[in-house]
Amino acid sequence: MRLNNGDLFPSVSGPVLGGGKLTIPEDLKQEWNVVLFYRGHW
């Protein structure tokens, strides 16, 4: 799926290092945010 200018980011959730989960964009409260996805070891 590709986003265009002005599109809303779809809701995505995943585990967080140390426990719990993060749901994007609901858990991001600031206007600008950076999320790093680390693929880990293959």
C-alpha positions, 0 to 999 in steps of 0.5 A: 500500500502506498500513501499519498500526500494528505493520506492518513497513516493506517493503524499498525501495532507491534511489540516494543523492546522491553514489553508492551506494544506500540500502535501507530498513529494512536500512541504518537502524540506529537506532530512529528515522530520518528519510528525505527523498525529493526529487522533483527537477525535473519 
